[in-house]
Amino acid sequence: MKILITVISIAFSVSLFGQQTTQFTHYVYNYFAFNPAVAGSQDCFNFKLGYRTQWAGFDGNPQTGFASFQTRLKFKKTRANRTHHGVGAYIENDVLGYMSTTTINLAYAYHFQLGRDIRASIGLFAGFQQFKVDASRIITINYNDPVIQNGGSALMIPYVTPGVFLNHDNWFAGLAIRQIVRNKWSKTIGVDARNRFHFSLVGGKRYKIGKGFNLVPSAMIKYVGFSAPSVDLNLTMELNKAIEVGASWRNQDAIALMAKLKFARFFSFGYAFDFTTSKLRTVSSNTHELIIGISACPHDRNNSYICPVFD
């Protein structure tokens, strides 16, 4: 009972006053989840499937599953061939205690050159979000509780996220704003709440240290009104074109170890293990995150490193 009350308290504090959207430790490897402007950055089909279980062993812990694909639209080549279009889709299901959110987005991105080696893109996610409350899982001594009475589901339309992205083979930067349509939750959870703007700013750079060995520091800053900014600092070591290892730090929450492996020419696999540093470490067993990618572009197609976000 005490655990259930704690989960409910966390759910409402996160939903009403803090971050309402999901987070990923492997945000570079999975950056399309945050920014639609990445769609179509490579000239072939890309698919990713992932799962994250946060605070494992904690009853009602956050669990997130997602699937995404993106590709470049191919038309007849223009004279300069300096612009192109990308499309994709992103589907996510996020569960926290008795609350769950399913989001389905379609993506479009327009890519163009800013300079000889600098590319830019602007993009848009557009779709819908379904918010659910499973009242059957709630234990309460007050049967007139508004959450019980109003428990059900609400369809939030539209759900829109614009984004911009700049990249070079050795650096990248992007900005996205999630939930710019402030849909209300009141019909579902019985209180006056709504979606809030979520800003995410990301940047990183590759430093070539030696033959086949590079360092890629990166950072993501997420901000939503009425809460402290969330800061993720990652440092990845590219041991070669197939193996990467790294570490991450998230303010007031966790430190993490990461790894990524490319195999069988078209496949990649990423794993992250978060060590909880907040007070929740006394009742949870940390966090696991797994992502598998499939790309129609073989890994050995060229001998140069590409922008880490596209990898």
Summary of the structure (lengths in Angstrom):
residues: 311
radius of gyration: 20.2
end to end distance: 44.8
largest distance: 71.1
contacts: 1052
relative contact order: 0.18
helix: 13%
strand: 51%
